[in-house]
Amino acid sequence: MSFPTTDPSTLPGRFELRLESGFPAPTASELTARGHVLVEMTEMESGGATQAIQIRDGVLWGGSDPRTDGCALGY
């Protein structure tokens, strides 16, 4: 997740990449080497989650981020 986003109240702020804990250390090191300012967050601190449905060959495939109580449903 990046900050600031499109929220006008945060646009004047410094751009930083908020990285949840659990990413491998080499990933964080590579992002820093590429010039990103990292802020490490706890696993559940980001507040975001994803539910997705993909249609492939006429079949619905669903997935849900296990960190939240959402679900992916298709019919």
Biopython code that builds the backbone (N, CA, C, O; Angstrom):
import numpy as np
from Bio.PDB.StructureBuilder import StructureBuilder

atoms = [
    (1, "MET", "N", (0.852, -1.166, 0.000)),
    (1, "MET", "CA", (0.000, 0.000, 0.000)),
    (1, "MET", "C", (0.900, 1.232, 0.000)),
    (1, "MET", "O", (1.920, 1.268, 0.688)),
    (2, "SER", "N", (0.525, 2.202, -0.751)),
    (2, "SER", "CA", (1.312, 3.428, -0.795)),
    (2, "SER", "C", (0.585, 4.544, -0.054)),
    (2, "SER", "O", (-0.638, 4.528, 0.088)),
    (3, "PHE", "N", (1.346, 5.486, 0.401)),
    (3, "PHE", "CA", (0.802, 6.642, 1.109)),
    (3, "PHE", "C", (1.617, 7.837, 0.685)),
    (3, "PHE", "O", (2.839, 7.690, 0.698)),
    (4, "PRO", "N", (1.136, 8.959, 0.323)),
    (4, "PRO", "CA", (-0.290, 9.276, 0.310)),
    (4, "PRO", "C", (-0.999, 8.616, -0.862)),
    (4, "PRO", "O", (-0.372, 8.202, -1.837)),
    (5, "THR", "N", (-2.291, 8.530, -0.749)),
    (5, "THR", "CA", (-3.089, 7.977, -1.833)),
    (5, "THR", "C", (-3.807, 9.128, -2.508)),
    (5, "THR", "O", (-3.230, 10.202, -2.675)),
    (6, "THR", "N", (-5.043, 8.926, -2.896)),
    (6, "THR", "CA", (-5.775, 10.006, -3.555)),
    (6, "THR", "C", (-6.588, 10.839, -2.573)),
    (6, "THR", "O", (-7.367, 11.698, -2.985)),
    (7, "ASP", "N", (-6.416, 10.594, -1.291)),
    (7, "ASP", "CA", (-7.110, 11.388, -0.277)),
    (7, "ASP", "C", (-6.468, 12.774, -0.233)),
    (7, "ASP", "O", (-5.295, 12.891, 0.121)),
    (8, "PRO", "N", (-7.203, 13.815, -0.583)),
    (8, "PRO", "CA", (-6.624, 15.161, -0.626)),
    (8, "PRO", "C", (-5.951, 15.587, 0.674)),
    (8, "PRO", "O", (-5.015, 16.386, 0.649)),
    (9, "SER", "N", (-6.411, 15.070, 1.800)),
    (9, "SER", "CA", (-5.799, 15.479, 3.076)),
    (9, "SER", "C", (-4.399, 14.918, 3.246)),
    (9, "SER", "O", (-3.641, 15.426, 4.072)),
    (10, "THR", "N", (-4.024, 13.876, 2.487)),
    (10, "THR", "CA", (-2.698, 13.279, 2.641)),
    (10, "THR", "C", (-1.759, 13.579, 1.480)),
    (10, "THR", "O", (-0.584, 13.216, 1.540)),
    (11, "LEU", "N", (-2.237, 14.224, 0.436)),
    (11, "LEU", "CA", (-1.397, 14.469, -0.733)),
    (11, "LEU", "C", (-0.136, 15.277, -0.443)),
    (11, "LEU", "O", (0.900, 14.997, -1.046)),
    (12, "PRO", "N", (-0.173, 16.266, 0.453)),
    (12, "PRO", "CA", (1.066, 16.996, 0.718)),
    (12, "PRO", "C", (2.120, 16.180, 1.471)),
    (12, "PRO", "O", (3.273, 16.598, 1.568)),
    (13, "GLY", "N", (1.733, 15.031, 1.999)),
    (13, "GLY", "CA", (2.658, 14.229, 2.795)),
    (13, "GLY", "C", (3.722, 13.546, 1.954)),
    (13, "GLY", "O", (3.637, 13.488, 0.727)),
    (14, "ARG", "N", (4.714, 13.038, 2.640)),
    (14, "ARG", "CA", (5.820, 12.304, 2.024)),
    (14, "ARG", "C", (5.284, 11.004, 1.431)),
    (14, "ARG", "O", (4.436, 10.350, 2.039)),
    (15, "PHE", "N", (5.766, 10.625, 0.258)),
    (15, "PHE", "CA", (5.363, 9.353, -0.333)),
    (15, "PHE", "C", (6.130, 8.239, 0.359)),
    (15, "PHE", "O", (7.357, 8.282, 0.454)),
    (16, "GLU", "N", (5.395, 7.239, 0.844)),
    (16, "GLU", "CA", (6.036, 6.100, 1.479)),
    (16, "GLU", "C", (5.300, 4.833, 1.076)),
    (16, "GLU", "O", (4.109, 4.863, 0.765)),
    (17, "LEU", "N", (6.005, 3.748, 1.084)),
    (17, "LEU", "CA", (5.427, 2.447, 0.779)),
    (17, "LEU", "C", (5.250, 1.717, 2.100)),
    (17, "LEU", "O", (6.223, 1.438, 2.801)),
    (18, "ARG", "N", (4.031, 1.418, 2.427)),
    (18, "ARG", "CA", (3.724, 0.717, 3.681)),
    (18, "ARG", "C", (3.706, -0.776, 3.390)),
    (18, "ARG", "O", (2.889, -1.263, 2.608)),
    (19, "LEU", "N", (4.603, -1.478, 4.019)),
    (19, "LEU", "CA", (4.829, -2.892, 3.749)),
    (19, "LEU", "C", (4.449, -3.700, 4.975)),
    (19, "LEU", "O", (5.002, -3.500, 6.057)),
    (20, "GLU", "N", (3.503, -4.614, 4.804)),
    (20, "GLU", "CA", (3.105, -5.454, 5.930)),
    (20, "GLU", "C", (4.244, -6.377, 6.328)),
    (20, "GLU", "O", (5.032, -6.811, 5.488)),
    (21, "SER", "N", (4.320, -6.672, 7.620)),
    (21, "SER", "CA", (5.308, -7.647, 8.074)),
    (21, "SER", "C", (4.985, -8.975, 7.408)),
    (21, "SER", "O", (3.838, -9.225, 7.037)),
    (22, "GLY", "N", (5.966, -9.803, 7.258)),
    (22, "GLY", "CA", (5.746, -11.073, 6.582)),
    (22, "GLY", "C", (6.371, -11.106, 5.199)),
    (22, "GLY", "O", (6.597, -12.182, 4.645)),
    (23, "PHE", "N", (6.658, -9.918, 4.626)),
    (23, "PHE", "CA", (7.385, -9.912, 3.366)),
    (23, "PHE", "C", (8.825, -10.314, 3.650)),
    (23, "PHE", "O", (9.375, -9.926, 4.681)),
    (24, "PRO", "N", (9.443, -11.074, 2.769)),
    (24, "PRO", "CA", (10.836, -11.470, 2.984)),
    (24, "PRO", "C", (11.758, -10.248, 3.064)),
    (24, "PRO", "O", (11.551, -9.255, 2.366)),
    (25, "ALA", "N", (12.772, -10.334, 3.920)),
    (25, "ALA", "CA", (13.735, -9.235, 4.072)),
    (25, "ALA", "C", (14.367, -8.832, 2.735)),
    (25, "ALA", "O", (14.552, -7.639, 2.498)),
    (26, "PRO", "N", (14.705, -9.783, 1.850)),
    (26, "PRO", "CA", (15.277, -9.374, 0.557)),
    (26, "PRO", "C", (14.324, -8.499, -0.268)),
    (26, "PRO", "O", (14.774, -7.643, -1.030)),
    (27, "THR", "N", (13.033, -8.706, -0.121)),
    (27, "THR", "CA", (12.064, -7.879, -0.847)),
    (27, "THR", "C", (12.136, -6.444, -0.345)),
    (27, "THR", "O", (12.190, -5.506, -1.141)),
    (28, "ALA", "N", (12.137, -6.270, 0.978)),
    (28, "ALA", "CA", (12.240, -4.929, 1.560)),
    (28, "ALA", "C", (13.560, -4.273, 1.168)),
    (28, "ALA", "O", (13.594, -3.084, 0.849)),
    (29, "SER", "N", (14.634, -5.034, 1.192)),
    (29, "SER", "CA", (15.948, -4.488, 0.821)),
    (29, "SER", "C", (15.964, -4.029, -0.631)),
    (29, "SER", "O", (16.513, -2.973, -0.944)),
    (30, "GLU", "N", (15.370, -4.813, -1.511)),
    (30, "GLU", "CA", (15.338, -4.446, -2.930)),
    (30, "GLU", "C", (14.492, -3.198, -3.153)),
    (30, "GLU", "O", (14.861, -2.332, -3.947)),
    (31, "LEU", "N", (13.366, -3.099, -2.463)),
    (31, "LEU", "CA", (12.524, -1.900, -2.596)),
    (31, "LEU", "C", (13.260, -0.651, -2.100)),
    (31, "LEU", "O", (13.183, 0.414, -2.712)),
    (32, "THR", "N", (13.972, -0.802, -0.984)),
    (32, "THR", "CA", (14.761, 0.320, -0.461)),
    (32, "THR", "C", (15.866, 0.694, -1.453)),
    (32, "THR", "O", (16.118, 1.875, -1.688)),
    (33, "ALA", "N", (16.521, -0.310, -2.029)),
    (33, "ALA", "CA", (17.584, -0.056, -3.005)),
    (33, "ALA", "C", (17.057, 0.662, -4.240)),
    (33, "ALA", "O", (17.794, 1.383, -4.913)),
    (34, "ARG", "N", (15.772, 0.458, -4.531)),
    (34, "ARG", "CA", (15.161, 1.121, -5.687)),
    (34, "ARG", "C", (14.624, 2.502, -5.341)),
    (34, "ARG", "O", (13.994, 3.155, -6.173)),
    (35, "GLY", "N", (14.876, 2.948, -4.111)),
    (35, "GLY", "CA", (14.526, 4.311, -3.740)),
    (35, "GLY", "C", (13.230, 4.492, -2.973)),
    (35, "GLY", "O", (12.842, 5.625, -2.687)),
    (36, "HIS", "N", (12.554, 3.409, -2.634)),
    (36, "HIS", "CA", (11.304, 3.524, -1.882)),
    (36, "HIS", "C", (11.576, 3.789, -0.401)),
    (36, "HIS", "O", (12.513, 3.237, 0.177)),
    (37, "VAL", "N", (10.760, 4.626, 0.195)),
    (37, "VAL", "CA", (10.806, 4.843, 1.636)),
    (37, "VAL", "C", (9.802, 3.865, 2.236)),
    (37, "VAL", "O", (8.602, 3.971, 1.983)),
    (38, "LEU", "N", (10.292, 2.907, 3.034)),
    (38, "LEU", "CA", (9.427, 1.869, 3.579)),
    (38, "LEU", "C", (9.014, 2.180, 5.010)),
    (38, "LEU", "O", (9.800, 2.693, 5.806)),
    (39, "VAL", "N", (7.779, 1.863, 5.313)),
    (39, "VAL", "CA", (7.260, 1.906, 6.674)),
    (39, "VAL", "C", (6.679, 0.518, 6.925)),
    (39, "VAL", "O", (5.705, 0.119, 6.287)),
    (40, "GLU", "N", (7.290, -0.222, 7.870)),
    (40, "GLU", "CA", (6.809, -1.572, 8.144)),
    (40, "GLU", "C", (5.575, -1.510, 9.034)),
    (40, "GLU", "O", (5.519, -0.761, 10.009)),
    (41, "MET", "N", (4.589, -2.321, 8.665)),
    (41, "MET", "CA", (3.334, -2.382, 9.409)),
    (41, "MET", "C", (3.125, -3.812, 9.896)),
    (41, "MET", "O", (3.727, -4.750, 9.375)),
    (42, "THR", "N", (2.267, -3.966, 10.898)),
    (42, "THR", "CA", (1.928, -5.311, 11.317)),
    (42, "THR", "C", (1.068, -5.957, 10.251)),
    (42, "THR", "O", (0.592, -5.276, 9.343)),
    (43, "GLU", "N", (0.865, -7.247, 10.345)),
    (43, "GLU", "CA", (0.146, -7.982, 9.304)),
    (43, "GLU", "C", (-1.262, -7.455, 9.074)),
    (43, "GLU", "O", (-1.709, -7.386, 7.930)),
    (44, "MET", "N", (-1.958, -7.089, 10.116)),
    (44, "MET", "CA", (-3.347, -6.669, 9.971)),
    (44, "MET", "C", (-3.540, -5.157, 10.018)),
    (44, "MET", "O", (-4.677, -4.687, 10.028)),
    (45, "GLU", "N", (-2.473, -4.399, 10.045)),
    (45, "GLU", "CA", (-2.559, -2.951, 10.218)),
    (45, "GLU", "C", (-2.987, -2.203, 8.961)),
    (45, "GLU", "O", (-3.476, -1.077, 9.052)),
    (46, "SER", "N", (-2.812, -2.807, 7.796)),
    (46, "SER", "CA", (-3.069, -2.066, 6.556)),
    (46, "SER", "C", (-4.543, -1.773, 6.329)),
    (46, "SER", "O", (-4.877, -0.787, 5.671)),
    (47, "GLY", "N", (-5.424, -2.598, 6.854)),
    (47, "GLY", "CA", (-6.845, -2.351, 6.708)),
    (47, "GLY", "C", (-7.414, -2.733, 5.349)),
    (47, "GLY", "O", (-8.590, -2.487, 5.082)),
    (48, "GLY", "N", (-6.615, -3.318, 4.507)),
    (48, "GLY", "CA", (-7.104, -3.701, 3.191)),
    (48, "GLY", "C", (-7.249, -5.209, 3.055)),
    (48, "GLY", "O", (-6.571, -5.970, 3.744)),
    (49, "ALA", "N", (-8.115, -5.625, 2.185)),
    (49, "ALA", "CA", (-8.297, -7.042, 1.903)),
    (49, "ALA", "C", (-8.824, -7.183, 0.482)),
    (49, "ALA", "O", (-9.311, -6.218, -0.108)),
    (50, "THR", "N", (-8.723, -8.375, -0.054)),
    (50, "THR", "CA", (-9.154, -8.607, -1.425)),
    (50, "THR", "C", (-10.020, -9.852, -1.517)),
    (50, "THR", "O", (-9.720, -10.885, -0.918)),
    (51, "GLN", "N", (-11.083, -9.734, -2.267)),
    (51, "GLN", "CA", (-11.866, -10.882, -2.688)),
    (51, "GLN", "C", (-11.910, -10.802, -4.213)),
    (51, "GLN", "O", (-12.129, -9.729, -4.775)),
    (52, "ALA", "N", (-11.703, -11.924, -4.873)),
    (52, "ALA", "CA", (-11.640, -11.899, -6.337)),
    (52, "ALA", "C", (-12.366, -13.094, -6.936)),
    (52, "ALA", "O", (-12.388, -14.181, -6.359)),
    (53, "ILE", "N", (-12.953, -12.874, -8.091)),
    (53, "ILE", "CA", (-13.570, -13.943, -8.862)),
    (53, "ILE", "C", (-13.012, -13.860, -10.274)),
    (53, "ILE", "O", (-13.032, -12.801, -10.900)),
    (54, "GLN", "N", (-12.519, -14.981, -10.765)),
    (54, "GLN", "CA", (-11.990, -15.054, -12.120)),
    (54, "GLN", "C", (-12.849, -16.027, -12.912)),
    (54, "GLN", "O", (-13.223, -17.086, -12.409)),
    (55, "ILE", "N", (-13.158, -15.669, -14.139)),
    (55, "ILE", "CA", (-13.878, -16.577, -15.035)),
    (55, "ILE", "C", (-12.863, -17.109, -16.039)),
    (55, "ILE", "O", (-12.281, -16.353, -16.818)),
    (56, "ARG", "N", (-12.662, -18.424, -16.006)),
    (56, "ARG", "CA", (-11.691, -19.046, -16.900)),
    (56, "ARG", "C", (-12.318, -20.307, -17.501)),
    (56, "ARG", "O", (-12.697, -21.224, -16.772)),
    (57, "ASP", "N", (-12.424, -20.346, -18.802)),
    (57, "ASP", "CA", (-13.024, -21.485, -19.508)),
    (57, "ASP", "C", (-14.436, -21.785, -19.009)),
    (57, "ASP", "O", (-14.833, -22.946, -18.906)),
    (58, "GLY", "N", (-15.190, -20.731, -18.701)),
    (58, "GLY", "CA", (-16.562, -20.891, -18.258)),
    (58, "GLY", "C", (-16.720, -21.315, -16.805)),
    (58, "GLY", "O", (-17.835, -21.574, -16.353)),
    (59, "VAL", "N", (-15.618, -21.388, -16.071)),
    (59, "VAL", "CA", (-15.647, -21.789, -14.669)),
    (59, "VAL", "C", (-15.320, -20.577, -13.807)),
    (59, "VAL", "O", (-14.398, -19.822, -14.117)),
    (60, "LEU", "N", (-16.069, -20.388, -12.733)),
    (60, "LEU", "CA", (-15.795, -19.307, -11.784)),
    (60, "LEU", "C", (-14.820, -19.801, -10.722)),
    (60, "LEU", "O", (-15.061, -20.812, -10.062)),
    (61, "TRP", "N", (-13.717, -19.075, -10.566)),
    (61, "TRP", "CA", (-12.715, -19.379, -9.540)),
    (61, "TRP", "C", (-12.725, -18.223, -8.556)),
    (61, "TRP", "O", (-12.612, -17.068, -8.966)),
    (62, "GLY", "N", (-12.858, -18.505, -7.275)),
    (62, "GLY", "CA", (-12.929, -17.439, -6.286)),
    (62, "GLY", "C", (-11.841, -17.577, -5.242)),
    (62, "GLY", "O", (-11.369, -18.675, -4.946)),
    (63, "GLY", "N", (-11.457, -16.447, -4.694)),
    (63, "GLY", "CA", (-10.476, -16.441, -3.620)),
    (63, "GLY", "C", (-10.747, -15.272, -2.695)),
    (63, "GLY", "O", (-11.256, -14.234, -3.119)),
    (64, "SER", "N", (-10.406, -15.445, -1.435)),
    (64, "SER", "CA", (-10.628, -14.404, -0.448)),
    (64, "SER", "C", (-9.401, -14.261, 0.442)),
    (64, "SER", "O", (-8.779, -15.252, 0.823)),
    (65, "ASP", "N", (-9.066, -13.044, 0.761)),
    (65, "ASP", "CA", (-7.945, -12.754, 1.643)),
    (65, "ASP", "C", (-8.224, -13.391, 3.008)),
    (65, "ASP", "O", (-9.222, -13.051, 3.644)),
    (66, "PRO", "N", (-7.376, -14.297, 3.467)),
    (66, "PRO", "CA", (-7.659, -14.999, 4.730)),
    (66, "PRO", "C", (-7.518, -14.129, 5.973)),
    (66, "PRO", "O", (-7.845, -14.575, 7.073)),
    (67, "ARG", "N", (-7.037, -12.898, 5.820)),
    (67, "ARG", "CA", (-6.847, -12.037, 6.990)),
    (67, "ARG", "C", (-8.142, -11.359, 7.436)),
    (67, "ARG", "O", (-8.178, -10.728, 8.493)),
    (68, "THR", "N", (-9.195, -11.484, 6.648)),
    (68, "THR", "CA", (-10.467, -10.853, 6.999)),
    (68, "THR", "C", (-11.588, -11.868, 6.906)),
    (68, "THR", "O", (-11.359, -13.026, 6.559)),
    (69, "ASP", "N", (-12.791, -11.438, 7.214)),
    (69, "ASP", "CA", (-13.925, -12.367, 7.211)),
    (69, "ASP", "C", (-14.730, -12.311, 5.908)),
    (69, "ASP", "O", (-15.892, -12.718, 5.892)),
    (70, "GLY", "N", (-14.146, -11.824, 4.832)),
    (70, "GLY", "CA", (-14.838, -11.777, 3.550)),
    (70, "GLY", "C", (-14.848, -13.142, 2.881)),
    (70, "GLY", "O", (-14.219, -14.083, 3.365)),
    (71, "CYS", "N", (-15.568, -13.248, 1.763)),
    (71, "CYS", "CA", (-15.584, -14.472, 0.989)),
    (71, "CYS", "C", (-15.846, -14.151, -0.475)),
    (71, "CYS", "O", (-16.418, -13.110, -0.797)),
    (72, "ALA", "N", (-15.431, -15.038, -1.348)),
    (72, "ALA", "CA", (-15.684, -14.888, -2.784)),
    (72, "ALA", "C", (-16.747, -15.909, -3.174)),
    (72, "ALA", "O", (-16.592, -17.105, -2.926)),
    (73, "LEU", "N", (-17.818, -15.432, -3.782)),
    (73, "LEU", "CA", (-18.912, -16.322, -4.179)),
    (73, "LEU", "C", (-19.209, -16.142, -5.656)),
    (73, "LEU", "O", (-19.090, -15.040, -6.190)),
    (74, "GLY", "N", (-19.589, -17.204, -6.302)),
    (74, "GLY", "CA", (-19.999, -17.134, -7.693)),
    (74, "GLY", "C", (-21.145, -18.102, -7.928)),
    (74, "GLY", "O", (-21.351, -19.038, -7.154)),
    (75, "TYR", "N", (-21.882, -17.873, -8.991)),
    (75, "TYR", "CA", (-22.977, -18.807, -9.325)),
    (75, "TYR", "C", (-23.136, -18.911, -10.816)),
    (75, "TYR", "O", (-24.001, -19.644, -11.295)),
]
sb = StructureBuilder()
sb.init_structure("model")
sb.init_model(0)
sb.init_chain("A")
sb.init_seg("    ")
for serial, (resi, resn, name, xyz) in enumerate(atoms, 1):
    if name == "N":
        sb.init_residue(resn, " ", resi, " ")
    sb.init_atom(name, np.array(xyz, "f"), 0.0, 1.0, " ", f" {name:<3s}", serial, name[0])
structure = sb.get_structure()
